[in-house]
């Protein structure tokens, strides 16, 4: 979740995930003042978990971690 997904290790990721996002990208956007509102920031954070649940199979460790982080 911290870094962009390495598509070399995630086949088909960009076919399923149309808006990649990760915590380091969100932090960079905060530092650059690219979020107009807190809601914009939260939308990117929620996108991280949505992407995780979209790409990974239910029941896998990464999927479960995404569920925990989403809460």
CHARMM-style PDB file with segment names, atoms N, HN, CA, C and O in Angstrom:
ATOM      1  N   UNK     1       0.819  -1.200   0.000  1.00  0.00      PROA
ATOM      2  CA  UNK     1       0.000   0.000   0.000  1.00  0.00      PROA
ATOM      3  C   UNK     1       0.864   1.266   0.000  1.00  0.00      PROA
ATOM      4  O   UNK     1       0.423   2.336  -0.421  1.00  0.00      PROA
ATOM      5  N   UNK     2       2.089   1.122   0.475  1.00  0.00      PROA
ATOM      6  HN  UNK     2       2.447   0.253   0.817  1.00  0.00      PROA
ATOM      7  CA  UNK     2       2.961   2.284   0.618  1.00  0.00      PROA
ATOM      8  C   UNK     2       3.476   2.809  -0.719  1.00  0.00      PROA
ATOM      9  O   UNK     2       3.600   4.018  -0.911  1.00  0.00      PROA
ATOM     10  N   UNK     3       3.773   1.895  -1.639  1.00  0.00      PROA
ATOM     11  HN  UNK     3       3.672   0.913  -1.482  1.00  0.00      PROA
ATOM     12  CA  UNK     3       4.351   2.273  -2.931  1.00  0.00      PROA
ATOM     13  C   UNK     3       3.430   1.860  -4.071  1.00  0.00      PROA
ATOM     14  O   UNK     3       2.552   1.018  -3.885  1.00  0.00      PROA
ATOM     15  N   UNK     4       3.624   2.446  -5.248  1.00  0.00      PROA
ATOM     16  HN  UNK     4       4.338   3.130  -5.399  1.00  0.00      PROA
ATOM     17  CA  UNK     4       2.825   2.004  -6.397  1.00  0.00      PROA
ATOM     18  C   UNK     4       2.999   0.509  -6.640  1.00  0.00      PROA
ATOM     19  O   UNK     4       4.075  -0.044  -6.409  1.00  0.00      PROA
ATOM     20  N   UNK     5       1.946  -0.137  -7.103  1.00  0.00      PROA
ATOM     21  HN  UNK     5       1.072   0.312  -7.291  1.00  0.00      PROA
ATOM     22  CA  UNK     5       2.006  -1.559  -7.425  1.00  0.00      PROA
ATOM     23  C   UNK     5       2.985  -1.750  -8.575  1.00  0.00      PROA
ATOM     24  O   UNK     5       2.917  -1.052  -9.586  1.00  0.00      PROA
ATOM     25  N   UNK     6       3.895  -2.701  -8.408  1.00  0.00      PROA
ATOM     26  HN  UNK     6       3.950  -3.269  -7.587  1.00  0.00      PROA
ATOM     27  CA  UNK     6       4.850  -3.048  -9.461  1.00  0.00      PROA
ATOM     28  C   UNK     6       4.146  -4.002 -10.414  1.00  0.00      PROA
ATOM     29  O   UNK     6       3.938  -5.172 -10.093  1.00  0.00      PROA
ATOM     30  N   UNK     7       3.785  -3.504 -11.576  1.00  0.00      PROA
ATOM     31  HN  UNK     7       3.954  -2.553 -11.838  1.00  0.00      PROA
ATOM     32  CA  UNK     7       3.005  -4.311 -12.516  1.00  0.00      PROA
ATOM     33  C   UNK     7       3.787  -5.509 -13.041  1.00  0.00      PROA
ATOM     34  O   UNK     7       3.194  -6.427 -13.607  1.00  0.00      PROA
ATOM     35  N   UNK     8       5.097  -5.520 -12.866  1.00  0.00      PROA
ATOM     36  HN  UNK     8       5.579  -4.774 -12.406  1.00  0.00      PROA
ATOM     37  CA  UNK     8       5.889  -6.694 -13.250  1.00  0.00      PROA
ATOM     38  C   UNK     8       5.531  -7.892 -12.378  1.00  0.00      PROA
ATOM     39  O   UNK     8       5.688  -9.040 -12.794  1.00  0.00      PROA
ATOM     40  N   UNK     9       5.046  -7.617 -11.161  1.00  0.00      PROA
ATOM     41  HN  UNK     9       4.918  -6.685 -10.823  1.00  0.00      PROA
ATOM     42  CA  UNK     9       4.671  -8.680 -10.234  1.00  0.00      PROA
ATOM     43  C   UNK     9       3.160  -8.816 -10.078  1.00  0.00      PROA
ATOM     44  O   UNK     9       2.686  -9.636  -9.292  1.00  0.00      PROA
ATOM     45  N   UNK    10       2.415  -8.025 -10.817  1.00  0.00      PROA
ATOM     46  HN  UNK    10       2.800  -7.359 -11.455  1.00  0.00      PROA
ATOM     47  CA  UNK    10       0.952  -8.048 -10.720  1.00  0.00      PROA
ATOM     48  C   UNK    10       0.365  -8.058 -12.130  1.00  0.00      PROA
ATOM     49  O   UNK    10      -0.102  -7.029 -12.617  1.00  0.00      PROA
ATOM     50  N   UNK    11       0.387  -9.215 -12.783  1.00  0.00      PROA
ATOM     51  HN  UNK    11       0.767 -10.052 -12.387  1.00  0.00      PROA
ATOM     52  CA  UNK    11      -0.104  -9.290 -14.160  1.00  0.00      PROA
ATOM     53  C   UNK    11      -1.563  -8.835 -14.280  1.00  0.00      PROA
ATOM     54  O   UNK    11      -2.415  -9.222 -13.481  1.00  0.00      PROA
ATOM     55  N   UNK    12      -1.825  -8.021 -15.274  1.00  0.00      PROA
ATOM     56  HN  UNK    12      -1.133  -7.706 -15.923  1.00  0.00      PROA
ATOM     57  CA  UNK    12      -3.184  -7.564 -15.531  1.00  0.00      PROA
ATOM     58  C   UNK    12      -3.682  -6.483 -14.594  1.00  0.00      PROA
ATOM     59  O   UNK    12      -4.845  -6.088 -14.669  1.00  0.00      PROA
ATOM     60  N   UNK    13      -2.817  -5.995 -13.706  1.00  0.00      PROA
ATOM     61  HN  UNK    13      -1.872  -6.315 -13.645  1.00  0.00      PROA
ATOM     62  CA  UNK    13      -3.250  -5.000 -12.723  1.00  0.00      PROA
ATOM     63  C   UNK    13      -3.883  -3.780 -13.395  1.00  0.00      PROA
ATOM     64  O   UNK    13      -4.966  -3.340 -13.010  1.00  0.00      PROA
ATOM     65  N   UNK    14      -3.205  -3.249 -14.387  1.00  0.00      PROA
ATOM     66  HN  UNK    14      -2.325  -3.606 -14.700  1.00  0.00      PROA
ATOM     67  CA  UNK    14      -3.714  -2.029 -15.030  1.00  0.00      PROA
ATOM     68  C   UNK    14      -4.928  -2.287 -15.910  1.00  0.00      PROA
ATOM     69  O   UNK    14      -5.615  -1.346 -16.305  1.00  0.00      PROA
ATOM     70  N   UNK    15      -5.200  -3.546 -16.221  1.00  0.00      PROA
ATOM     71  HN  UNK    15      -4.642  -4.311 -15.899  1.00  0.00      PROA
ATOM     72  CA  UNK    15      -6.435  -3.881 -16.934  1.00  0.00      PROA
ATOM     73  C   UNK    15      -7.636  -3.805 -15.996  1.00  0.00      PROA
ATOM     74  O   UNK    15      -8.736  -3.450 -16.417  1.00  0.00      PROA
ATOM     75  N   UNK    16      -7.422  -4.138 -14.727  1.00  0.00      PROA
ATOM     76  HN  UNK    16      -6.528  -4.426 -14.384  1.00  0.00      PROA
ATOM     77  CA  UNK    16      -8.500  -4.139 -13.734  1.00  0.00      PROA
ATOM     78  C   UNK    16      -8.608  -2.829 -12.965  1.00  0.00      PROA
ATOM     79  O   UNK    16      -9.708  -2.381 -12.641  1.00  0.00      PROA
ATOM     80  N   UNK    17      -7.483  -2.227 -12.680  1.00  0.00      PROA
ATOM     81  HN  UNK    17      -6.589  -2.591 -12.944  1.00  0.00      PROA
ATOM     82  CA  UNK    17      -7.437  -1.025 -11.844  1.00  0.00      PROA
ATOM     83  C   UNK    17      -7.213   0.186 -12.746  1.00  0.00      PROA
ATOM     84  O   UNK    17      -6.141   0.359 -13.324  1.00  0.00      PROA
ATOM     85  N   UNK    18      -8.228   1.003 -12.850  1.00  0.00      PROA
ATOM     86  HN  UNK    18      -9.099   0.863 -12.380  1.00  0.00      PROA
ATOM     87  CA  UNK    18      -8.177   2.151 -13.762  1.00  0.00      PROA
ATOM     88  C   UNK    18      -7.571   3.402 -13.125  1.00  0.00      PROA
ATOM     89  O   UNK    18      -7.129   4.305 -13.835  1.00  0.00      PROA
ATOM     90  N   UNK    19      -7.547   3.459 -11.793  1.00  0.00      PROA
ATOM     91  HN  UNK    19      -7.906   2.725 -11.216  1.00  0.00      PROA
ATOM     92  CA  UNK    19      -7.021   4.633 -11.086  1.00  0.00      PROA
ATOM     93  C   UNK    19      -6.057   4.179  -9.989  1.00  0.00      PROA
ATOM     94  O   UNK    19      -6.416   4.186  -8.812  1.00  0.00      PROA
ATOM     95  N   UNK    20      -4.835   3.784 -10.364  1.00  0.00      PROA
ATOM     96  HN  UNK    20      -4.543   3.778 -11.321  1.00  0.00      PROA
ATOM     97  CA  UNK    20      -3.869   3.344  -9.351  1.00  0.00      PROA
ATOM     98  C   UNK    20      -3.594   4.460  -8.337  1.00  0.00      PROA
ATOM     99  O   UNK    20      -3.529   5.638  -8.687  1.00  0.00      PROA
ATOM    100  N   UNK    21      -3.435   4.059  -7.087  1.00  0.00      PROA
ATOM    101  HN  UNK    21      -3.487   3.102  -6.803  1.00  0.00      PROA
ATOM    102  CA  UNK    21      -3.111   5.016  -6.028  1.00  0.00      PROA
ATOM    103  C   UNK    21      -2.389   4.255  -4.926  1.00  0.00      PROA
ATOM    104  O   UNK    21      -2.620   3.063  -4.725  1.00  0.00      PROA
ATOM    105  N   UNK    22      -1.517   4.954  -4.219  1.00  0.00      PROA
ATOM    106  HN  UNK    22      -1.329   5.923  -4.382  1.00  0.00      PROA
ATOM    107  CA  UNK    22      -0.781   4.378  -3.094  1.00  0.00      PROA
ATOM    108  C   UNK    22      -0.501   5.487  -2.090  1.00  0.00      PROA
ATOM    109  O   UNK    22      -0.693   6.667  -2.384  1.00  0.00      PROA
ATOM    110  N   UNK    23      -0.046   5.098  -0.904  1.00  0.00      PROA
ATOM    111  HN  UNK    23       0.110   4.140  -0.665  1.00  0.00      PROA
ATOM    112  CA  UNK    23       0.150   6.072   0.163  1.00  0.00      PROA
ATOM    113  C   UNK    23       1.263   7.071  -0.150  1.00  0.00      PROA
ATOM    114  O   UNK    23       1.151   8.244   0.208  1.00  0.00      PROA
ATOM    115  N   UNK    24       2.332   6.630  -0.808  1.00  0.00      PROA
ATOM    116  HN  UNK    24       2.423   5.677  -1.099  1.00  0.00      PROA
ATOM    117  CA  UNK    24       3.414   7.574  -1.113  1.00  0.00      PROA
ATOM    118  C   UNK    24       2.967   8.614  -2.142  1.00  0.00      PROA
ATOM    119  O   UNK    24       3.368   9.776  -2.063  1.00  0.00      PROA
ATOM    120  N   UNK    25       2.153   8.209  -3.089  1.00  0.00      PROA
ATOM    121  HN  UNK    25       1.827   7.266  -3.153  1.00  0.00      PROA
ATOM    122  CA  UNK    25       1.626   9.168  -4.065  1.00  0.00      PROA
ATOM    123  C   UNK    25       0.694  10.161  -3.382  1.00  0.00      PROA
ATOM    124  O   UNK    25       0.741  11.357  -3.670  1.00  0.00      PROA
ATOM    125  N   UNK    26      -0.153   9.672  -2.478  1.00  0.00      PROA
ATOM    126  HN  UNK    26      -0.191   8.701  -2.244  1.00  0.00      PROA
ATOM    127  CA  UNK    26      -1.046  10.566  -1.734  1.00  0.00      PROA
ATOM    128  C   UNK    26      -0.234  11.543  -0.886  1.00  0.00      PROA
ATOM    129  O   UNK    26      -0.563  12.728  -0.822  1.00  0.00      PROA
ATOM    130  N   UNK    27       0.823  11.059  -0.237  1.00  0.00      PROA
ATOM    131  HN  UNK    27       1.091  10.097  -0.289  1.00  0.00      PROA
ATOM    132  CA  UNK    27       1.668  11.938   0.580  1.00  0.00      PROA
ATOM    133  C   UNK    27       2.343  12.997  -0.286  1.00  0.00      PROA
ATOM    134  O   UNK    27       2.448  14.155   0.116  1.00  0.00      PROA
ATOM    135  N   UNK    28       2.797  12.607  -1.461  1.00  0.00      PROA
ATOM    136  HN  UNK    28       2.712  11.665  -1.788  1.00  0.00      PROA
ATOM    137  CA  UNK    28       3.426  13.550  -2.385  1.00  0.00      PROA
ATOM    138  C   UNK    28       2.419  14.619  -2.813  1.00  0.00      PROA
ATOM    139  O   UNK    28       2.764  15.795  -2.925  1.00  0.00      PROA
ATOM    140  N   UNK    29       1.176  14.203  -3.052  1.00  0.00      PROA
ATOM    141  HN  UNK    29       0.896  13.248  -2.962  1.00  0.00      PROA
ATOM    142  CA  UNK    29       0.141  15.158  -3.449  1.00  0.00      PROA
ATOM    143  C   UNK    29      -0.184  16.127  -2.308  1.00  0.00      PROA
ATOM    144  O   UNK    29      -0.447  17.306  -2.549  1.00  0.00      PROA
ATOM    145  N   UNK    30      -0.166  15.629  -1.062  1.00  0.00      PROA
ATOM    146  HN  UNK    30       0.047  14.672  -0.866  1.00  0.00      PROA
ATOM    147  CA  UNK    30      -0.379  16.512   0.093  1.00  0.00      PROA
ATOM    148  C   UNK    30       0.731  17.557   0.141  1.00  0.00      PROA
ATOM    149  O   UNK    30       0.466  18.752   0.266  1.00  0.00      PROA
ATOM    150  N   UNK    31       1.977  17.095   0.041  1.00  0.00      PROA
ATOM    151  HN  UNK    31       2.193  16.124  -0.060  1.00  0.00      PROA
ATOM    152  CA  UNK    31       3.126  17.999   0.125  1.00  0.00      PROA
ATOM    153  C   UNK    31       3.117  19.047  -0.987  1.00  0.00      PROA
ATOM    154  O   UNK    31       3.584  20.170  -0.796  1.00  0.00      PROA
ATOM    155  N   UNK    32       2.586  18.676  -2.137  1.00  0.00      PROA
ATOM    156  HN  UNK    32       2.206  17.764  -2.292  1.00  0.00      PROA
ATOM    157  CA  UNK    32       2.538  19.595  -3.279  1.00  0.00      PROA
ATOM    158  C   UNK    32       1.286  20.466  -3.286  1.00  0.00      PROA
ATOM    159  O   UNK    32       1.111  21.299  -4.176  1.00  0.00      PROA
ATOM    160  N   UNK    33       0.413  20.275  -2.295  1.00  0.00      PROA
ATOM    161  HN  UNK    33       0.555  19.599  -1.572  1.00  0.00      PROA
ATOM    162  CA  UNK    33      -0.810  21.069  -2.234  1.00  0.00      PROA
ATOM    163  C   UNK    33      -1.799  20.743  -3.334  1.00  0.00      PROA
ATOM    164  O   UNK    33      -2.543  21.615  -3.783  1.00  0.00      PROA
ATOM    165  N   UNK    34      -1.812  19.494  -3.771  1.00  0.00      PROA
ATOM    166  HN  UNK    34      -1.207  18.786  -3.406  1.00  0.00      PROA
ATOM    167  CA  UNK    34      -2.669  19.110  -4.892  1.00  0.00      PROA
ATOM    168  C   UNK    34      -4.082  18.706  -4.485  1.00  0.00      PROA
ATOM    169  O   UNK    34      -4.917  18.440  -5.350  1.00  0.00      PROA
ATOM    170  N   UNK    35      -4.361  18.657  -3.201  1.00  0.00      PROA
ATOM    171  HN  UNK    35      -3.683  18.874  -2.499  1.00  0.00      PROA
ATOM    172  CA  UNK    35      -5.718  18.349  -2.754  1.00  0.00      PROA
ATOM    173  C   UNK    35      -6.424  19.646  -2.382  1.00  0.00      PROA
ATOM    174  O   UNK    35      -5.935  20.408  -1.547  1.00  0.00      PROA
ATOM    175  N   UNK    36      -7.561  19.893  -2.994  1.00  0.00      PROA
ATOM    176  HN  UNK    36      -7.959  19.274  -3.672  1.00  0.00      PROA
ATOM    177  CA  UNK    36      -8.330  21.099  -2.692  1.00  0.00      PROA
ATOM    178  C   UNK    36      -9.093  20.954  -1.381  1.00  0.00      PROA
ATOM    179  O   UNK    36      -9.319  21.935  -0.672  1.00  0.00      PROA
ATOM    180  N   UNK    37      -9.490  19.717  -1.066  1.00  0.00      PROA
ATOM    181  HN  UNK    37      -9.307  18.921  -1.642  1.00  0.00      PROA
ATOM    182  CA  UNK    37     -10.283  19.477   0.140  1.00  0.00      PROA
ATOM    183  C   UNK    37      -9.838  18.178   0.804  1.00  0.00      PROA
ATOM    184  O   UNK    37      -9.157  17.350   0.198  1.00  0.00      PROA
ATOM    185  N   UNK    38     -10.233  18.024   2.041  1.00  0.00      PROA
ATOM    186  HN  UNK    38     -10.786  18.697   2.533  1.00  0.00      PROA
ATOM    187  CA  UNK    38      -9.986  16.768   2.752  1.00  0.00      PROA
ATOM    188  C   UNK    38     -10.709  15.632   2.040  1.00  0.00      PROA
ATOM    189  O   UNK    38     -10.202  14.512   1.979  1.00  0.00      PROA
ATOM    190  N   UNK    39     -11.878  15.913   1.510  1.00  0.00      PROA
ATOM    191  HN  UNK    39     -12.290  16.822   1.560  1.00  0.00      PROA
ATOM    192  CA  UNK    39     -12.641  14.888   0.788  1.00  0.00      PROA
ATOM    193  C   UNK    39     -11.864  14.369  -0.421  1.00  0.00      PROA
ATOM    194  O   UNK    39     -11.926  13.179  -0.732  1.00  0.00      PROA
ATOM    195  N   UNK    40     -11.136  15.246  -1.100  1.00  0.00      PROA
ATOM    196  HN  UNK    40     -11.085  16.212  -0.847  1.00  0.00      PROA
ATOM    197  CA  UNK    40     -10.314  14.815  -2.237  1.00  0.00      PROA
ATOM    198  C   UNK    40      -9.216  13.862  -1.776  1.00  0.00      PROA
ATOM    199  O   UNK    40      -8.952  12.849  -2.424  1.00  0.00      PROA
ATOM    200  N   UNK    41      -8.582  14.188  -0.663  1.00  0.00      PROA
ATOM    201  HN  UNK    41      -8.796  15.011  -0.137  1.00  0.00      PROA
ATOM    202  CA  UNK    41      -7.554  13.322  -0.083  1.00  0.00      PROA
ATOM    203  C   UNK    41      -8.146  11.976   0.306  1.00  0.00      PROA
ATOM    204  O   UNK    41      -7.586  10.929  -0.019  1.00  0.00      PROA
ATOM    205  N   UNK    42      -9.270  12.002   0.997  1.00  0.00      PROA
ATOM    206  HN  UNK    42      -9.725  12.852   1.262  1.00  0.00      PROA
ATOM    207  CA  UNK    42      -9.907  10.756   1.434  1.00  0.00      PROA
ATOM    208  C   UNK    42     -10.345   9.899   0.256  1.00  0.00      PROA
ATOM    209  O   UNK    42     -10.321   8.671   0.340  1.00  0.00      PROA
ATOM    210  N   UNK    43     -10.741  10.528  -0.832  1.00  0.00      PROA
ATOM    211  HN  UNK    43     -10.760  11.525  -0.901  1.00  0.00      PROA
ATOM    212  CA  UNK    43     -11.117   9.768  -2.027  1.00  0.00      PROA
ATOM    213  C   UNK    43      -9.928   8.966  -2.542  1.00  0.00      PROA
ATOM    214  O   UNK    43     -10.087   7.813  -2.943  1.00  0.00      PROA
ATOM    215  N   UNK    44      -8.740   9.562  -2.535  1.00  0.00      PROA
ATOM    216  HN  UNK    44      -8.610  10.498  -2.209  1.00  0.00      PROA
ATOM    217  CA  UNK    44      -7.552   8.821  -2.963  1.00  0.00      PROA
ATOM    218  C   UNK    44      -7.227   7.688  -1.994  1.00  0.00      PROA
ATOM    219  O   UNK    44      -6.849   6.597  -2.423  1.00  0.00      PROA
ATOM    220  N   UNK    45      -7.369   7.934  -0.704  1.00  0.00      PROA
ATOM    221  HN  UNK    45      -7.675   8.820  -0.356  1.00  0.00      PROA
ATOM    222  CA  UNK    45      -7.096   6.879   0.278  1.00  0.00      PROA
ATOM    223  C   UNK    45      -8.078   5.727   0.087  1.00  0.00      PROA
ATOM    224  O   UNK    45      -7.676   4.563   0.102  1.00  0.00      PROA
ATOM    225  N   UNK    46      -9.336   6.033  -0.090  1.00  0.00      PROA
ATOM    226  HN  UNK    46      -9.662   6.978  -0.103  1.00  0.00      PROA
ATOM    227  CA  UNK    46     -10.330   4.981  -0.329  1.00  0.00      PROA
ATOM    228  C   UNK    46     -10.056   4.248  -1.638  1.00  0.00      PROA
ATOM    229  O   UNK    46     -10.352   3.060  -1.761  1.00  0.00      PROA
ATOM    230  N   UNK    47      -9.491   4.955  -2.611  1.00  0.00      PROA
ATOM    231  HN  UNK    47      -9.250   5.920  -2.511  1.00  0.00      PROA
ATOM    232  CA  UNK    47      -9.151   4.317  -3.889  1.00  0.00      PROA
ATOM    233  C   UNK    47      -8.100   3.225  -3.695  1.00  0.00      PROA
ATOM    234  O   UNK    47      -8.136   2.203  -4.382  1.00  0.00      PROA
ATOM    235  N   UNK    48      -7.175   3.431  -2.774  1.00  0.00      PROA
ATOM    236  HN  UNK    48      -7.147   4.260  -2.216  1.00  0.00      PROA
ATOM    237  CA  UNK    48      -6.147   2.417  -2.492  1.00  0.00      PROA
ATOM    238  C   UNK    48      -6.813   1.114  -2.083  1.00  0.00      PROA
ATOM    239  O   UNK    48      -6.477   0.053  -2.610  1.00  0.00      PROA
ATOM    240  N   UNK    49      -7.746   1.184  -1.156  1.00  0.00      PROA
ATOM    241  HN  UNK    49      -8.018   2.046  -0.728  1.00  0.00      PROA
ATOM    242  CA  UNK    49      -8.392  -0.038  -0.655  1.00  0.00      PROA
ATOM    243  C   UNK    49      -9.297  -0.633  -1.729  1.00  0.00      PROA
ATOM    244  O   UNK    49      -9.356  -1.853  -1.880  1.00  0.00      PROA
ATOM    245  N   UNK    50      -9.995   0.206  -2.469  1.00  0.00      PROA
ATOM    246  HN  UNK    50      -9.947   1.198  -2.347  1.00  0.00      PROA
ATOM    247  CA  UNK    50     -10.849  -0.301  -3.551  1.00  0.00      PROA
ATOM    248  C   UNK    50     -10.016  -1.035  -4.596  1.00  0.00      PROA
ATOM    249  O   UNK    50     -10.424  -2.089  -5.084  1.00  0.00      PROA
ATOM    250  N   UNK    51      -8.861  -0.491  -4.941  1.00  0.00      PROA
ATOM    251  HN  UNK    51      -8.530   0.365  -4.544  1.00  0.00      PROA
ATOM    252  CA  UNK    51      -7.984  -1.148  -5.905  1.00  0.00      PROA
ATOM    253  C   UNK    51      -7.516  -2.496  -5.386  1.00  0.00      PROA
ATOM    254  O   UNK    51      -7.475  -3.475  -6.131  1.00  0.00      PROA
ATOM    255  N   UNK    52      -7.166  -2.546  -4.116  1.00  0.00      PROA
ATOM    256  HN  UNK    52      -7.199  -1.751  -3.511  1.00  0.00      PROA
ATOM    257  CA  UNK    52      -6.722  -3.795  -3.501  1.00  0.00      PROA
ATOM    258  C   UNK    52      -7.805  -4.858  -3.602  1.00  0.00      PROA
ATOM    259  O   UNK    52      -7.531  -5.994  -3.986  1.00  0.00      PROA
ATOM    260  N   UNK    53      -9.017  -4.496  -3.262  1.00  0.00      PROA
ATOM    261  HN  UNK    53      -9.240  -3.573  -2.950  1.00  0.00      PROA
ATOM    262  CA  UNK    53     -10.118  -5.457  -3.267  1.00  0.00      PROA
ATOM    263  C   UNK    53     -10.540  -5.820  -4.687  1.00  0.00      PROA
ATOM    264  O   UNK    53     -11.085  -6.901  -4.912  1.00  0.00      PROA
ATOM    265  N   UNK    54     -10.298  -4.940  -5.637  1.00  0.00      PROA
ATOM    266  HN  UNK    54      -9.855  -4.062  -5.455  1.00  0.00      PROA
ATOM    267  CA  UNK    54     -10.610  -5.231  -7.036  1.00  0.00      PROA
ATOM    268  C   UNK    54      -9.631  -6.238  -7.619  1.00  0.00      PROA
ATOM    269  O   UNK    54     -10.036  -7.176  -8.306  1.00  0.00      PROA
ATOM    270  N   UNK    55      -8.353  -6.047  -7.351  1.00  0.00      PROA
ATOM    271  HN  UNK    55      -8.024  -5.285  -6.793  1.00  0.00      PROA
ATOM    272  CA  UNK    55      -7.331  -6.882  -7.990  1.00  0.00      PROA
ATOM    273  C   UNK    55      -7.128  -8.230  -7.292  1.00  0.00      PROA
ATOM    274  O   UNK    55      -6.975  -9.254  -7.958  1.00  0.00      PROA
ATOM    275  N   UNK    56      -7.126  -8.233  -5.981  1.00  0.00      PROA
ATOM    276  HN  UNK    56      -7.250  -7.401  -5.441  1.00  0.00      PROA
ATOM    277  CA  UNK    56      -6.792  -9.447  -5.232  1.00  0.00      PROA
ATOM    278  C   UNK    56      -8.017 -10.317  -4.986  1.00  0.00      PROA
ATOM    279  O   UNK    56      -9.137  -9.819  -4.869  1.00  0.00      PROA
ATOM    280  N   UNK    57      -7.791 -11.601  -4.912  1.00  0.00      PROA
ATOM    281  HN  UNK    57      -6.882 -12.006  -5.007  1.00  0.00      PROA
ATOM    282  CA  UNK    57      -8.869 -12.562  -4.694  1.00  0.00      PROA
ATOM    283  C   UNK    57      -9.308 -12.549  -3.230  1.00  0.00      PROA
ATOM    284  O   UNK    57      -8.466 -12.466  -2.335  1.00  0.00      PROA
ATOM    285  N   UNK    58     -10.623 -12.632  -2.975  1.00  0.00      PROA
ATOM    286  HN  UNK    58     -11.307 -12.699  -3.702  1.00  0.00      PROA
ATOM    287  CA  UNK    58     -11.110 -12.711  -1.594  1.00  0.00      PROA
ATOM    288  C   UNK    58     -10.433 -13.867  -0.856  1.00  0.00      PROA
ATOM    289  O   UNK    58     -10.214 -14.945  -1.409  1.00  0.00      PROA
ATOM    290  N   UNK    59     -10.113 -13.607   0.397  1.00  0.00      PROA
ATOM    291  HN  UNK    59     -10.291 -12.732   0.846  1.00  0.00      PROA
ATOM    292  CA  UNK    59      -9.510 -14.630   1.236  1.00  0.00      PROA
ATOM    293  C   UNK    59      -7.997 -14.638   1.225  1.00  0.00      PROA
ATOM    294  O   UNK    59      -7.380 -15.249   2.097  1.00  0.00      PROA
ATOM    295  N   UNK    60      -7.379 -13.966   0.248  1.00  0.00      PROA
ATOM    296  HN  UNK    60      -7.881 -13.470  -0.460  1.00  0.00      PROA
ATOM    297  CA  UNK    60      -5.917 -13.924   0.224  1.00  0.00      PROA
ATOM    298  C   UNK    60      -5.422 -12.948   1.289  1.00  0.00      PROA
ATOM    299  O   UNK    60      -6.158 -12.050   1.698  1.00  0.00      PROA
ATOM    300  N   UNK    61      -4.172 -13.120   1.739  1.00  0.00      PROA
ATOM    301  HN  UNK    61      -3.574 -13.849   1.407  1.00  0.00      PROA
ATOM    302  CA  UNK    61      -3.649 -12.208   2.767  1.00  0.00      PROA
ATOM    303  C   UNK    61      -3.709 -10.732   2.368  1.00  0.00      PROA
ATOM    304  O   UNK    61      -4.040  -9.883   3.196  1.00  0.00      PROA
ATOM    305  N   UNK    62      -3.397 -10.422   1.127  1.00  0.00      PROA
ATOM    306  HN  UNK    62      -3.128 -11.112   0.455  1.00  0.00      PROA
ATOM    307  CA  UNK    62      -3.424  -9.015   0.696  1.00  0.00      PROA
ATOM    308  C   UNK    62      -4.857  -8.485   0.696  1.00  0.00      PROA
ATOM    309  O   UNK    62      -5.099  -7.350   1.106  1.00  0.00      PROA
ATOM    310  N   UNK    63      -5.791  -9.290   0.246  1.00  0.00      PROA
ATOM    311  HN  UNK    63      -5.595 -10.212  -0.086  1.00  0.00      PROA
ATOM    312  CA  UNK    63      -7.204  -8.891   0.248  1.00  0.00      PROA
ATOM    313  C   UNK    63      -7.671  -8.618   1.680  1.00  0.00      PROA
ATOM    314  O   UNK    63      -8.320  -7.607   1.945  1.00  0.00      PROA
ATOM    315  N   UNK    64      -7.336  -9.524   2.597  1.00  0.00      PROA
ATOM    316  HN  UNK    64      -6.808 -10.346   2.382  1.00  0.00      PROA
ATOM    317  CA  UNK    64      -7.740  -9.341   3.999  1.00  0.00      PROA
ATOM    318  C   UNK    64      -7.113  -8.087   4.601  1.00  0.00      PROA
ATOM    319  O   UNK    64      -7.754  -7.372   5.371  1.00  0.00      PROA
ATOM    320  N   UNK    65      -5.854  -7.823   4.245  1.00  0.00      PROA
ATOM    321  HN  UNK    65      -5.332  -8.404   3.619  1.00  0.00      PROA
ATOM    322  CA  UNK    65      -5.205  -6.612   4.744  1.00  0.00      PROA
ATOM    323  C   UNK    65      -5.901  -5.370   4.195  1.00  0.00      PROA
ATOM    324  O   UNK    65      -6.078  -4.388   4.915  1.00  0.00      PROA
ATOM    325  N   UNK    66      -6.290  -5.408   2.944  1.00  0.00      PROA
ATOM    326  HN  UNK    66      -6.146  -6.206   2.358  1.00  0.00      PROA
ATOM    327  CA  UNK    66      -7.035  -4.293   2.363  1.00  0.00      PROA
ATOM    328  C   UNK    66      -8.354  -4.054   3.083  1.00  0.00      PROA
ATOM    329  O   UNK    66      -8.755  -2.910   3.299  1.00  0.00      PROA
ATOM    330  N   UNK    67      -9.026  -5.145   3.455  1.00  0.00      PROA
ATOM    331  HN  UNK    67      -8.700  -6.074   3.280  1.00  0.00      PROA
ATOM    332  CA  UNK    67     -10.277  -5.013   4.210  1.00  0.00      PROA
ATOM    333  C   UNK    67     -10.027  -4.356   5.561  1.00  0.00      PROA
ATOM    334  O   UNK    67     -10.789  -3.487   5.986  1.00  0.00      PROA
ATOM    335  N   UNK    68      -8.956  -4.771   6.236  1.00  0.00      PROA
ATOM    336  HN  UNK    68      -8.337  -5.477   5.892  1.00  0.00      PROA
ATOM    337  CA  UNK    68      -8.634  -4.187   7.544  1.00  0.00      PROA
ATOM    338  C   UNK    68      -8.314  -2.703   7.417  1.00  0.00      PROA
ATOM    339  O   UNK    68      -8.766  -1.890   8.223  1.00  0.00      PROA
ATOM    340  N   UNK    69      -7.539  -2.359   6.409  1.00  0.00      PROA
ATOM    341  HN  UNK    69      -7.172  -3.019   5.753  1.00  0.00      PROA
ATOM    342  CA  UNK    69      -7.162  -0.963   6.229  1.00  0.00      PROA
ATOM    343  C   UNK    69      -8.379  -0.111   5.863  1.00  0.00      PROA
ATOM    344  O   UNK    69      -8.462   1.056   6.247  1.00  0.00      PROA
ATOM    345  N   UNK    70      -9.309  -0.689   5.131  1.00  0.00      PROA
ATOM    346  HN  UNK    70      -9.242  -1.637   4.819  1.00  0.00      PROA
ATOM    347  CA  UNK    70     -10.515   0.022   4.723  1.00  0.00      PROA
ATOM    348  C   UNK    70     -11.357   0.405   5.940  1.00  0.00      PROA
ATOM    349  O   UNK    70     -12.032   1.434   5.939  1.00  0.00      PROA
ATOM    350  N   UNK    71     -11.312  -0.415   6.955  1.00  0.00      PROA
ATOM    351  HN  UNK    71     -10.763  -1.251   6.956  1.00  0.00      PROA
ATOM    352  CA  UNK    71     -12.091  -0.139   8.169  1.00  0.00      PROA
ATOM    353  C   UNK    71     -11.454   0.999   8.917  1.00  0.00      PROA
ATOM    354  OT1 UNK    71     -11.947   1.398   9.972  1.00  0.00      PROA
TER     355      UNK     71
END
